[in-house]
Amino acid sequence: MKKVGLGLLLSVFTFVGIAQEYNEKAEEYSKTITAEDLKKHLSIIASDKFEGRETGEKGQKMAMDYLIENFKSYGIKPIKEYGYIQTFDLLEQKTENIQLKIGEETFEVLKDFTVSPSVILKRAIESEIVFVGYGIEEGNYTSYKGLDIKGKAVFIMDGMPGKTELAGKWLMKDRIALAKEKGAIVVLYHSLKLKDNLIKYEHYYSTPKLTLKEDVKDKQTIVIASTTELTQTITKAAGLRWKKILRKGINSEKTKALTFQLEVNKPTEKLTSENVLAFIPGSENPEEVVVLTAHYDHIGIDGDKVFNGADDDGSGTVSMLEIAQAFQMAVKDGLKPKRSILIMPVSGEEKGLLGSKYYTNNPVFPLENTVANLNVDMIGRYDENHEEGDDYVYLIGSDKLSSTLHKVSEKVNELYTEIELDYTFNDENDPNRFYYRSDHYNFAKNNIPVIFYFSGVHEDYHKETDTVEKIDFEKTARIARLVFLTAWEIANRDNRIEVDGE
């Protein structure tokens, strides 16, 4: 590691508000995070024996037991009333037994349309379709003039009114939200790319869907995306001309009455899953908590293929083990962190960030006392923007809610690890939208400062070829040390990290 002068050391210690001896000790403990130990753990949890760690299934439970066993061996005590786990209930449904009839014609799910939410309690709906054109409302322009859609099915066209200042302003999700607000029981909308997506992502659409039981409501508005072919059939049955619609939208006053019938009775299975809790109480401000997360679930098995998820997110999961051990070593040496540390491997990330969502909806420790979340997801490989051997990590979200967190992160790296901090995916306009795609986002939504550590997507992402021998464990160890040292500084600085962003 590069040596630094006394002046720089003092300036850094002044910045983070921690004594020099404490920082020297932090570096000492960070070195206990080793490539050898990471490999030992990952060779177990990313083995075929763990069956791809699918949420709610045998392999995920095995991984949970392995994590708890190790946390216990480090001397980390259970949390009163929870022990080492936070359990949450799930509902899983196959996309079957959905019958849609519009007018006199019957249509087929995953061929003509898709339905959301992905999990729906048994429903039977019959209504007349109300055509609302583009489904927008702004200033003097409204698609709902003279229309009452409460308790009815509505149909929304893609596109926008031509030659208006509204062009490009309303996303379909905004139009759906408006229809829901006005009381629609069903929203049908034309999805221009749906047919291509149904072919391209057939496996995704046909795979059973999982959601938190607490999120499933009796009378949610059902949203149906229709292919262009289905849209043409519907509009023709309503007496509308397709080419004219594309130019001018739909005039609801000129449509024929069209009935809508939907029956949903999807096969449903009840499951449970768990977040694992390794809690290290603080010495001076124990009520303030720094949360570290990584998802330990993956996507399971498909036939004879085992999706081991060595990088996604086995690399982050085993980093949590090593970080927990490093903190607990400090505790045994009489160096408790000032603030509490919660190391929480979460489940259900692959199904929609479910475990972290459940935690932030039902926190073990109050969210107002949660200082920051450091989230680690895929740090063991290289993406196409970096060559093998590059010493880098993508940081996402560090400056979005707290400028102080961002500065602490950079200072820690400058002092200890000197990894290239790549902010490419932190750009608000990044099309990958990674900021919204891992567990830190559920904390960020609750105004908790976050950092997401990530090495990028590679050719084995979500494939059975994401295996242990492809992991660079030295690289993984360097990033895990950076996460540990950043958590150490956040937990031990004189003042709590401030929220000053939006």
C-alpha positions as CSV (number, residue, x, y, z in Angstrom):
1,M,0.0,0.0,0.0
2,K,1.2,3.5,-0.8
3,K,2.7,5.3,2.2
4,V,1.3,8.7,3.1
5,G,2.8,11.7,4.9
6,L,1.8,12.8,8.4
7,G,0.2,16.0,7.1
8,L,-2.2,14.0,4.9
9,L,-3.0,11.6,7.7
10,L,-3.9,14.5,10.1
11,S,-6.1,16.1,7.5
12,V,-7.9,12.9,6.9
13,F,-8.4,12.2,10.6
14,T,-9.7,15.8,11.1
15,F,-12.1,15.2,8.3
16,V,-13.6,12.0,9.6
17,G,-13.3,13.0,13.2
18,I,-11.5,9.8,14.5
19,A,-8.3,9.4,16.4
20,Q,-5.1,8.2,14.6
21,E,-4.8,5.0,16.5
22,Y,-8.3,4.0,15.6
23,N,-7.6,4.3,11.9
24,E,-4.5,2.3,12.1
25,K,-6.4,-0.4,13.8
26,A,-9.1,-0.3,11.2
27,E,-6.5,-1.0,8.5
28,E,-5.2,-3.9,10.6
29,Y,-8.7,-5.5,10.8
30,S,-9.4,-4.8,7.1
31,K,-6.4,-7.0,6.3
32,T,-8.2,-10.0,7.9
33,I,-10.4,-9.9,4.8
34,T,-8.5,-12.3,2.5
35,A,-8.9,-13.8,-0.9
36,E,-8.4,-17.3,0.7
37,D,-11.3,-16.9,3.1
38,L,-13.6,-15.5,0.5
39,K,-12.8,-18.4,-1.8
40,K,-13.4,-20.9,1.0
41,H,-16.9,-19.5,1.7
42,L,-17.9,-19.0,-1.9
43,S,-16.8,-22.5,-2.9
44,I,-19.5,-23.7,-0.5
45,I,-22.5,-21.4,-1.1
46,A,-22.0,-21.3,-4.9
47,S,-21.7,-25.0,-5.2
48,D,-24.2,-27.3,-6.9
49,K,-25.3,-28.5,-3.5
50,F,-26.9,-25.2,-2.8
51,E,-29.1,-25.5,-5.9
52,G,-28.8,-21.9,-7.0
53,R,-30.2,-20.4,-3.7
54,E,-33.6,-19.7,-5.1
55,T,-35.8,-17.5,-2.9
56,G,-37.9,-19.6,-0.5
57,E,-36.4,-22.9,-1.7
58,K,-34.1,-25.5,-0.1
59,G,-30.8,-23.9,-1.4
60,Q,-31.7,-20.5,0.0
61,K,-32.4,-22.0,3.4
62,M,-29.0,-23.9,3.3
63,A,-27.2,-20.6,2.5
64,M,-29.1,-19.0,5.4
65,D,-28.0,-21.7,7.8
66,Y,-24.4,-21.4,6.6
67,L,-24.4,-17.6,7.2
68,I,-25.8,-18.0,10.7
69,E,-23.4,-20.7,11.6
70,N,-20.5,-18.5,10.7
71,F,-21.9,-15.4,12.4
72,K,-22.3,-17.5,15.6
73,S,-18.7,-18.8,15.3
74,Y,-17.5,-15.2,15.2
75,G,-19.2,-14.5,18.5
76,I,-22.0,-12.3,17.1
77,K,-25.0,-12.5,19.5
78,P,-28.6,-13.0,18.3
79,I,-31.0,-10.0,18.4
80,K,-33.7,-10.2,21.1
81,E,-37.1,-11.3,19.6
82,Y,-35.5,-12.0,16.2
83,G,-32.5,-14.2,16.8
84,Y,-30.5,-14.2,13.5
85,I,-33.4,-14.0,11.0
86,Q,-36.2,-11.8,9.9
87,T,-38.8,-14.0,8.2
88,F,-41.3,-12.8,5.6
89,D,-44.2,-14.4,3.8
90,L,-44.4,-14.7,0.0
91,L,-46.9,-15.7,-2.6
92,E,-45.8,-17.3,-5.8
93,Q,-48.0,-17.6,-8.9
94,K,-47.7,-19.2,-12.3
95,T,-49.0,-17.2,-15.3
96,E,-51.9,-19.6,-16.0
97,N,-55.6,-19.7,-15.6
98,I,-56.2,-16.2,-17.0
99,Q,-59.1,-15.8,-19.3
100,L,-59.7,-12.5,-21.3
101,K,-62.7,-11.9,-23.5
102,I,-63.3,-8.6,-25.2
103,G,-66.5,-8.4,-27.2
104,E,-67.0,-11.8,-28.8
105,E,-63.3,-12.7,-29.0
106,T,-61.1,-14.6,-26.5
107,F,-57.4,-13.8,-26.1
108,E,-54.4,-15.7,-24.8
109,V,-52.0,-14.5,-22.0
110,L,-48.3,-14.3,-23.0
111,K,-49.3,-14.3,-26.6
112,D,-51.7,-11.4,-26.9
113,F,-51.3,-9.6,-23.6
114,T,-49.6,-9.6,-20.2
115,V,-51.2,-8.9,-16.8
116,S,-49.8,-7.0,-13.8
117,P,-49.4,-7.1,-10.9
118,S,-47.6,-10.4,-11.2
119,V,-49.5,-11.9,-8.3
120,I,-53.3,-11.3,-8.2
121,L,-55.8,-12.8,-5.9
122,K,-58.7,-14.6,-7.5
123,R,-60.8,-12.1,-9.5
124,A,-63.7,-11.9,-11.9
125,I,-64.3,-8.6,-13.6
126,E,-66.9,-7.6,-16.2
127,S,-67.2,-4.1,-17.5
128,E,-67.7,-2.0,-20.6
129,I,-64.5,-0.6,-22.0
130,V,-64.1,3.2,-21.9
131,F,-61.7,4.4,-24.6
132,V,-59.7,7.4,-23.2
133,G,-57.4,8.1,-26.1
134,Y,-53.9,9.0,-25.0
135,G,-55.0,9.0,-21.3
136,I,-53.4,12.3,-20.4
137,E,-54.5,15.4,-18.6
138,E,-52.5,18.7,-18.5
139,G,-53.5,22.3,-18.6
140,N,-56.4,22.7,-20.9
141,Y,-55.9,19.3,-22.5
142,T,-57.7,16.2,-21.1
143,S,-58.5,12.8,-22.4
144,Y,-61.2,12.4,-19.8
145,K,-63.6,15.2,-20.8
146,G,-67.1,14.1,-19.9
147,L,-66.0,10.6,-19.0
148,D,-66.7,8.7,-15.7
149,I,-64.3,5.7,-15.5
150,K,-64.8,4.8,-11.8
151,G,-65.1,1.0,-11.5
152,K,-64.7,0.5,-15.3
153,A,-62.1,-0.8,-17.7
154,V,-60.3,1.9,-19.7
155,F,-58.2,1.6,-22.8
156,I,-55.2,3.9,-23.4
157,M,-53.3,4.3,-26.7
158,D,-49.6,4.6,-27.1
159,G,-48.2,7.8,-28.6
160,M,-49.1,11.5,-27.9
161,P,-51.3,14.2,-29.5
162,G,-49.5,15.6,-32.5
163,K,-48.1,19.1,-32.7
164,T,-48.6,19.9,-29.0
165,E,-46.3,20.9,-26.2
166,L,-47.2,17.6,-24.5
167,A,-45.3,15.5,-27.0
168,G,-42.9,13.2,-25.1
169,K,-43.9,14.4,-21.6
170,W,-46.1,11.6,-20.4
171,L,-44.7,8.1,-19.8
172,M,-47.2,5.2,-19.9
173,K,-46.7,4.6,-16.2
174,D,-47.9,8.2,-15.6
175,R,-51.0,7.6,-17.7
176,I,-51.8,4.4,-15.9
177,A,-51.3,6.1,-12.5
178,L,-53.8,8.8,-13.6
179,A,-56.4,6.2,-14.7
180,K,-56.0,4.5,-11.3
181,E,-56.4,7.8,-9.5
182,K,-59.7,8.3,-11.4
183,G,-61.0,4.9,-10.3
184,A,-60.4,2.6,-13.2
185,I,-60.7,-1.1,-12.1
186,V,-58.7,-2.3,-15.2
187,V,-56.3,-0.3,-17.4
188,L,-55.6,-1.7,-20.8
189,Y,-52.8,-0.1,-22.8
190,H,-51.2,-0.5,-26.2
191,S,-47.6,-1.7,-25.8
192,L,-45.8,-1.2,-29.1
193,K,-42.8,-3.5,-28.3
194,L,-44.7,-6.2,-26.3
195,K,-44.9,-8.8,-29.0
196,D,-41.1,-8.7,-29.6
197,N,-40.4,-8.7,-25.9
198,L,-42.7,-11.8,-25.4
199,I,-40.5,-13.6,-27.8
200,K,-37.2,-12.2,-26.7
201,Y,-37.9,-12.7,-22.9
202,E,-40.1,-15.7,-23.1
203,H,-38.3,-17.4,-20.1
204,Y,-38.8,-14.3,-17.9
205,Y,-42.5,-13.9,-18.7
206,S,-43.3,-17.6,-18.3
207,T,-41.4,-18.0,-15.0
208,P,-43.5,-18.1,-11.8
209,K,-43.6,-14.7,-10.1
210,L,-43.1,-14.1,-6.4
211,T,-44.1,-11.1,-4.2
212,L,-44.5,-10.2,-0.6
213,K,-47.7,-11.4,0.8
214,E,-48.3,-8.1,2.5
215,D,-48.2,-6.3,-0.9
216,V,-51.1,-8.3,-2.3
217,K,-54.4,-6.5,-2.0
218,D,-57.9,-7.7,-2.6
219,K,-58.9,-5.1,-5.2
220,Q,-55.8,-3.8,-6.9
221,T,-56.3,-2.2,-10.3
222,I,-55.3,-4.7,-12.9
223,V,-53.1,-3.5,-15.8
224,I,-53.1,-5.3,-19.1
225,A,-50.5,-4.6,-21.8
226,S,-51.8,-5.5,-25.3
227,T,-49.8,-6.3,-28.4
228,T,-50.4,-4.2,-31.6
229,E,-52.4,-7.1,-33.0
230,L,-54.7,-7.2,-30.0
231,T,-55.0,-3.4,-30.0
232,Q,-56.1,-3.4,-33.7
233,T,-58.7,-6.1,-33.0
234,I,-60.1,-4.2,-30.1
235,T,-60.3,-0.9,-31.9
236,K,-61.8,-2.5,-35.0
237,A,-64.5,-4.1,-32.8
238,A,-65.2,-0.7,-31.4
239,G,-65.7,0.8,-34.9
240,L,-62.5,2.7,-34.9
241,R,-60.1,3.1,-37.9
242,W,-56.5,2.2,-37.0
243,K,-54.7,4.7,-39.2
244,K,-56.9,7.5,-38.0
245,I,-56.3,6.5,-34.4
246,L,-52.5,6.7,-34.9
247,R,-52.8,10.2,-36.3
248,K,-55.5,11.7,-34.0
249,G,-56.0,9.3,-31.1
250,I,-59.4,8.0,-30.0
251,N,-62.7,9.9,-29.9
252,S,-64.6,8.1,-27.2
253,E,-67.9,9.6,-28.4
254,K,-67.6,7.7,-31.7
255,T,-66.8,4.2,-30.3
256,K,-69.2,1.2,-30.2
257,A,-70.0,-0.4,-26.8
258,L,-67.5,-3.1,-26.1
259,T,-67.7,-5.6,-23.2
260,F,-64.7,-6.7,-21.2
261,Q,-64.5,-9.9,-19.2
262,L,-61.5,-11.1,-17.2
263,E,-61.1,-14.1,-14.9
264,V,-58.0,-14.7,-12.9
265,N,-57.5,-17.8,-10.9
266,K,-53.7,-18.4,-11.0
267,P,-52.1,-21.4,-9.2
268,T,-50.7,-20.0,-6.0
269,E,-48.1,-21.3,-3.5
270,K,-47.3,-19.8,-0.1
271,L,-43.6,-19.6,0.7
272,T,-41.4,-18.0,3.4
273,S,-37.9,-16.4,3.1
274,E,-35.5,-14.8,5.5
275,N,-33.1,-11.9,5.9
276,V,-30.1,-12.8,8.0
277,L,-29.2,-10.5,10.9
278,A,-25.7,-10.1,12.3
279,F,-25.9,-7.2,14.8
280,I,-22.9,-5.6,16.5
281,P,-24.1,-3.0,19.1
282,G,-22.3,0.3,19.2
283,S,-20.6,1.7,22.3
284,E,-21.6,5.4,22.3
285,N,-24.6,5.8,20.0
286,P,-26.0,2.2,19.8
287,E,-29.4,3.5,18.7
288,E,-27.8,4.7,15.4
289,V,-27.3,1.9,12.9
290,V,-25.1,1.5,9.8
291,V,-26.6,-1.3,7.6
292,L,-24.6,-3.4,5.2
293,T,-26.4,-5.6,2.7
294,A,-25.8,-8.1,0.0
295,H,-28.4,-10.5,-1.4
296,Y,-27.6,-14.2,-0.9
297,D,-30.4,-15.5,-3.1
298,H,-30.0,-16.4,-6.8
299,I,-32.3,-17.9,-9.5
300,G,-32.1,-21.6,-8.6
301,I,-32.2,-24.4,-11.1
302,D,-33.7,-25.1,-14.5
303,G,-33.8,-28.8,-15.4
304,D,-30.3,-30.0,-15.0
305,K,-28.8,-26.5,-15.0
306,V,-27.7,-25.0,-11.7
307,F,-27.4,-21.3,-11.6
308,N,-24.7,-21.0,-8.9
309,G,-24.5,-17.2,-8.9
310,A,-20.9,-17.0,-7.8
311,D,-20.6,-13.3,-8.7
312,D,-24.4,-12.5,-8.4
313,D,-24.3,-12.2,-5.5
314,G,-22.1,-14.8,-4.0
315,S,-19.3,-12.4,-4.1
316,G,-21.2,-9.8,-2.0
317,T,-22.5,-12.4,0.3
318,V,-19.1,-13.8,1.3
319,S,-17.8,-10.3,1.6
320,M,-20.5,-9.8,4.3
321,L,-19.1,-12.8,6.2
322,E,-15.6,-11.4,6.1
323,I,-16.6,-7.9,7.1
324,A,-18.7,-9.2,10.0
325,Q,-15.7,-11.2,11.2
326,A,-13.4,-8.2,10.9
327,F,-15.8,-6.0,13.0
328,Q,-16.2,-8.7,15.6
329,M,-12.4,-9.2,15.9
330,A,-12.3,-5.5,16.8
331,V,-15.0,-5.9,19.4
332,K,-13.1,-8.8,21.0
333,D,-10.1,-6.5,21.2
334,G,-12.2,-3.9,23.0
335,L,-12.7,-1.6,20.0
336,K,-16.5,-1.5,19.6
337,P,-17.8,0.8,16.9
338,K,-19.4,4.0,18.3
339,R,-22.5,3.3,16.3
340,S,-24.1,-0.1,15.8
341,I,-23.5,-2.2,12.7
342,L,-26.2,-4.4,11.1
343,I,-24.7,-6.8,8.5
344,M,-27.8,-8.2,6.7
345,P,-27.6,-10.6,3.9
346,V,-31.0,-10.3,2.3
347,S,-33.1,-12.7,0.2
348,G,-35.6,-12.1,-2.6
349,E,-33.5,-9.5,-4.5
350,E,-33.8,-11.5,-7.7
351,K,-37.6,-11.5,-7.3
352,G,-37.9,-7.7,-7.0
353,L,-35.8,-6.5,-4.1
354,L,-38.3,-8.3,-1.8
355,G,-36.1,-8.9,1.3
356,S,-34.8,-5.3,1.6
357,K,-38.3,-4.0,0.8
358,Y,-39.7,-6.1,3.6
359,Y,-37.0,-4.8,6.0
360,T,-37.7,-1.1,5.2
361,N,-41.4,-1.7,5.5
362,N,-40.9,-3.6,8.8
363,P,-37.5,-2.4,10.2
364,V,-35.8,-4.2,13.0
365,F,-34.3,-0.9,14.0
366,P,-36.1,2.4,13.3
367,L,-35.4,3.9,9.8
368,E,-34.9,7.3,11.3
369,N,-32.0,5.9,13.3
370,T,-30.5,4.2,10.2
371,V,-27.4,6.3,9.3
372,A,-26.5,4.8,5.9
373,N,-26.7,1.6,3.8
374,L,-23.7,0.1,2.0
375,N,-24.9,-2.4,-0.5
376,V,-22.6,-4.9,-2.3
377,D,-23.8,-6.7,-5.4
378,M,-21.5,-8.4,-7.9
379,I,-17.9,-7.4,-7.1
380,G,-15.9,-10.4,-8.3
381,R,-15.6,-10.0,-12.1
382,Y,-14.8,-7.5,-14.9
383,D,-17.2,-6.0,-17.4
384,E,-16.5,-5.0,-21.0
385,N,-15.4,-1.5,-20.0
386,H,-12.4,-2.9,-18.0
387,E,-9.7,-5.4,-18.6
388,E,-9.0,-8.3,-16.3
389,G,-6.7,-7.0,-13.6
390,D,-8.1,-3.5,-13.5
391,D,-8.4,-2.2,-9.9
392,Y,-11.8,-0.6,-10.0
393,V,-15.3,-0.6,-8.6
394,Y,-18.4,1.2,-9.8
395,L,-19.9,3.4,-7.1
396,I,-23.6,4.3,-7.4
397,G,-25.6,6.6,-5.2
398,S,-22.9,7.9,-2.9
399,D,-23.6,11.6,-3.6
400,K,-27.4,11.5,-4.2
401,L,-28.6,11.9,-0.6
402,S,-25.4,13.0,1.3
403,S,-22.5,15.0,0.1
404,T,-20.7,14.0,3.4
405,L,-21.1,10.3,2.7
406,H,-19.6,10.8,-0.8
407,K,-16.6,12.7,0.7
408,V,-16.0,10.1,3.4
409,S,-16.1,7.4,0.8
410,E,-13.5,9.1,-1.4
411,K,-11.2,10.0,1.5
412,V,-11.3,6.4,2.8
413,N,-10.4,5.1,-0.6
414,E,-7.6,7.7,-1.0
415,L,-6.1,6.8,2.3
416,Y,-6.3,3.0,2.3
417,T,-7.3,1.2,-0.9
418,E,-6.6,3.5,-3.9
419,I,-9.2,1.6,-6.0
420,E,-10.4,3.4,-9.2
421,L,-13.9,4.7,-8.2
422,D,-15.9,4.6,-11.4
423,Y,-19.0,6.7,-11.4
424,T,-20.2,5.9,-14.9
425,F,-23.5,4.3,-13.7
426,N,-24.1,7.0,-11.1
427,D,-25.3,9.3,-14.0
428,E,-29.0,10.1,-13.6
429,N,-29.4,9.5,-17.3
430,D,-27.7,6.1,-17.4
431,P,-30.0,3.8,-19.4
432,N,-29.1,0.8,-17.2
433,R,-30.7,2.4,-14.2
434,F,-28.6,0.4,-11.8
435,Y,-29.4,2.8,-9.0
436,Y,-32.9,1.3,-8.9
437,R,-32.0,-2.3,-9.4
438,S,-30.4,-3.5,-6.1
439,D,-31.3,-3.5,-2.5
440,H,-29.8,-0.1,-1.5
441,Y,-32.7,1.5,-3.4
442,N,-35.3,0.5,-0.8
443,F,-33.2,2.4,1.8
444,A,-32.7,5.4,-0.6
445,K,-36.5,5.6,-1.1
446,N,-36.7,6.1,2.7
447,N,-34.2,9.0,2.5
448,I,-31.3,6.9,3.9
449,P,-27.9,7.7,2.3
450,V,-26.5,4.7,0.3
451,I,-23.5,3.5,-1.6
452,F,-23.9,0.6,-4.1
453,Y,-20.6,-1.2,-4.8
454,F,-20.7,-3.0,-8.2
455,S,-18.2,-4.4,-10.8
456,G,-20.6,-4.4,-13.8
457,V,-22.5,-7.0,-15.9
458,H,-20.5,-9.7,-17.7
459,E,-21.2,-12.4,-20.2
460,D,-22.2,-15.0,-17.5
461,Y,-24.8,-12.7,-15.8
462,H,-27.8,-14.9,-14.9
463,K,-26.3,-17.9,-16.6
464,E,-25.3,-21.3,-15.3
465,T,-21.7,-20.3,-16.2
466,D,-21.5,-17.7,-13.3
467,T,-19.2,-20.1,-11.4
468,V,-16.5,-19.9,-8.7
469,E,-13.4,-20.4,-10.8
470,K,-14.1,-17.2,-12.7
471,I,-14.0,-15.0,-9.6
472,D,-11.0,-12.7,-9.0
473,F,-10.8,-13.1,-5.2
474,E,-8.0,-10.6,-4.8
475,K,-10.1,-8.0,-6.5
476,T,-13.1,-9.0,-4.3
477,A,-11.0,-8.7,-1.2
478,R,-9.9,-5.2,-2.1
479,I,-13.4,-4.0,-2.6
480,A,-14.6,-5.8,0.6
481,R,-11.9,-4.0,2.5
482,L,-13.0,-0.7,1.1
483,V,-16.6,-1.4,2.2
484,F,-15.4,-2.4,5.7
485,L,-13.2,0.7,6.1
486,T,-16.0,3.0,4.9
487,A,-18.5,1.4,7.3
488,W,-15.8,1.8,10.1
489,E,-15.5,5.5,9.4
490,I,-19.3,6.1,9.2
491,A,-19.8,4.2,12.5
492,N,-16.9,6.0,14.3
493,R,-16.9,9.6,13.1
494,D,-18.0,12.2,15.6
495,N,-21.1,13.4,13.8
496,R,-23.7,11.3,12.1
497,I,-23.8,11.4,8.3
498,E,-26.1,14.2,7.2
499,V,-28.8,14.0,4.6
500,D,-28.5,17.1,2.3
501,G,-29.7,15.7,-1.1
502,E,-33.0,14.7,-2.6
